[in-house]
Amino acid sequence: MATKTTPPVYDFDSWTEEAEAKAIAGLAPDIKYIIVEKNFIGRFVDGTIIELPLNVSLDTINELSETSDSPVDQIKLLLTKIGGAKAAAEFTRQNLAEAMALAVKFFDVFTRISQASLPE
């Protein structure tokens, strides 16, 4: 005989910004990365390592931006171009939050490198 389960009761009325911030902080992936020579090397939570070049041509950047505004799609295209379909598949099998976090970190590093060469 099957037993009836009672659905959980959610308390929407007492949910606060502080509770949300705490919940999000607990879910945020801890993506590590290093820069070795001219490569961004990121490590996902499961240990999968992704290598991306930091010396990308302007033609490649234009192609990435024309293809999609999404950093995740841009990283997939870049991985496919430089590492092949297998590297892109390793990236896309990751948790969405982790993939987005790695993509944002890559483009943040890329932006900081380009800004470092600007005169003050």
Kinemage of the C-alpha trace (Angstrom):
@kinemage 1
@onewidth
@group {chain A} dominant
@subgroup {mainchain}
@vectorlist {calphas} color= white
{ca met a 1} P 0.000 0.000 0.000
{ca ala a 2} L 1.364 3.438 -0.968
{ca thr a 3} L 1.612 6.111 1.668
{ca lys a 4} L 0.564 9.665 1.040
{ca thr a 5} L 3.211 12.300 1.441
{ca thr a 6} L 2.451 15.862 2.296
{ca pro a 7} L 4.054 18.432 0.005
{ca pro a 8} L 6.490 20.817 1.716
{ca val a 9} L 5.183 24.114 2.976
{ca tyr a 10} L 7.120 27.087 1.645
{ca asp a 11} L 7.191 30.320 3.612
{ca phe a 12} L 7.303 32.963 0.882
{ca asp a 13} L 6.227 35.757 3.216
{ca ser a 14} L 9.316 35.629 5.427
{ca trp a 15} L 11.825 35.365 2.529
{ca thr a 16} L 14.267 38.283 2.686
{ca glu a 17} L 17.083 39.692 0.591
{ca glu a 18} L 19.476 38.474 3.285
{ca ala a 19} L 18.092 34.930 3.011
{ca glu a 20} L 18.419 35.114 -0.764
{ca ala a 21} L 22.008 36.358 -0.587
{ca lys a 22} L 22.889 33.523 1.793
{ca ala a 23} L 21.198 30.924 -0.437
{ca ile a 24} L 22.964 32.211 -3.552
{ca ala a 25} L 26.344 32.306 -1.798
{ca gly a 26} L 25.834 28.667 -0.810
{ca leu a 27} L 25.131 27.693 -4.421
{ca ala a 28} L 27.882 29.726 -6.104
{ca pro a 29} L 30.429 27.423 -7.748
{ca asp a 30} L 34.061 27.685 -6.682
{ca ile a 31} L 35.776 27.876 -10.068
{ca lys a 32} L 39.554 28.101 -9.817
{ca tyr a 33} L 41.809 29.361 -12.565
{ca ile a 34} L 45.432 30.193 -13.242
{ca ile a 35} L 47.261 31.906 -16.062
{ca val a 36} L 50.165 29.959 -17.513
{ca glu a 37} L 52.147 31.608 -20.284
{ca lys a 38} L 49.400 32.911 -22.579
{ca asn a 39} L 46.663 30.519 -21.464
{ca phe a 40} L 43.735 30.755 -19.075
{ca ile a 41} L 43.422 27.383 -17.363
{ca gly a 42} L 40.173 26.891 -15.469
{ca arg a 43} L 39.202 24.012 -13.218
{ca phe a 44} L 35.602 23.009 -12.650
{ca val a 45} L 34.401 21.680 -9.301
{ca asp a 46} L 34.581 18.086 -10.613
{ca gly a 47} L 38.265 18.586 -11.549
{ca thr a 48} L 37.747 19.001 -15.303
{ca ile a 49} L 40.347 21.410 -16.685
{ca ile a 50} L 39.686 23.730 -19.608
{ca glu a 51} L 42.474 25.651 -21.385
{ca leu a 52} L 41.751 28.816 -23.348
{ca pro a 53} L 44.272 31.046 -25.111
{ca leu a 54} L 44.590 34.650 -23.986
{ca asn a 55} L 46.181 35.728 -27.264
{ca val a 56} L 43.033 35.597 -29.360
{ca ser a 57} L 42.922 37.465 -32.679
{ca leu a 58} L 40.532 40.322 -33.354
{ca asp a 59} L 38.994 38.225 -36.144
{ca thr a 60} L 38.180 35.505 -33.604
{ca ile a 61} L 36.690 38.021 -31.158
{ca asn a 62} L 34.552 39.472 -33.952
{ca glu a 63} L 33.385 35.982 -34.891
{ca leu a 64} L 32.527 35.207 -31.256
{ca ser a 65} L 30.533 38.409 -30.819
{ca glu a 66} L 28.718 37.959 -34.144
{ca thr a 67} L 27.737 34.417 -33.210
{ca ser a 68} L 26.206 35.175 -29.819
{ca asp a 69} L 26.050 37.671 -26.971
{ca ser a 70} L 26.210 34.812 -24.465
{ca pro a 71} L 29.625 34.318 -22.830
{ca val a 72} L 28.863 30.597 -22.576
{ca asp a 73} L 28.205 30.298 -26.324
{ca gln a 74} L 31.318 32.339 -27.061
{ca ile a 75} L 33.466 30.048 -24.893
{ca lys a 76} L 31.958 26.977 -26.630
{ca leu a 77} L 32.851 28.407 -30.033
{ca leu a 78} L 36.353 29.354 -28.885
{ca leu a 79} L 36.907 25.884 -27.412
{ca thr a 80} L 35.646 24.251 -30.604
{ca lys a 81} L 37.989 26.401 -32.723
{ca ile a 82} L 41.109 25.798 -30.623
{ca gly a 83} L 40.518 22.526 -28.830
{ca gly a 84} L 38.068 20.739 -31.059
{ca ala a 85} L 34.662 19.260 -30.390
{ca lys a 86} L 35.902 17.168 -27.439
{ca ala a 87} L 37.052 20.249 -25.490
{ca ala a 88} L 33.745 21.988 -26.193
{ca ala a 89} L 31.853 18.875 -25.061
{ca glu a 90} L 33.798 18.835 -21.768
{ca phe a 91} L 32.704 22.427 -21.211
{ca thr a 92} L 29.050 21.909 -22.111
{ca arg a 93} L 28.593 18.856 -19.902
{ca gln a 94} L 29.298 21.014 -16.851
{ca asn a 95} L 26.667 22.474 -14.557
{ca leu a 96} L 25.260 25.672 -16.112
{ca ala a 97} L 26.243 27.859 -13.149
{ca glu a 98} L 29.814 26.544 -13.305
{ca ala a 99} L 30.048 27.032 -17.076
{ca met a 100} L 28.789 30.594 -16.759
{ca ala a 101} L 31.161 31.331 -13.870
{ca leu a 102} L 34.160 30.066 -15.855
{ca ala a 103} L 33.121 32.032 -18.945
{ca val a 104} L 32.716 35.236 -16.947
{ca lys a 105} L 36.115 34.750 -15.271
{ca phe a 106} L 37.786 34.141 -18.645
{ca phe a 107} L 36.336 37.278 -20.202
{ca asp a 108} L 37.107 39.281 -17.053
{ca val a 109} L 40.778 38.249 -17.255
{ca phe a 110} L 40.787 38.965 -20.986
{ca thr a 111} L 39.346 42.447 -20.347
{ca arg a 112} L 41.842 43.180 -17.570
{ca ile a 113} L 44.739 42.190 -19.841
{ca ser a 114} L 43.541 44.504 -22.584
{ca gln a 115} L 43.036 47.373 -20.110
{ca ala a 116} L 46.494 46.849 -18.622
{ca ser a 117} L 48.047 47.851 -21.936
{ca leu a 118} L 46.153 51.140 -22.127
{ca pro a 119} L 48.015 54.314 -21.147
{ca glu a 120} L 46.809 56.018 -17.975
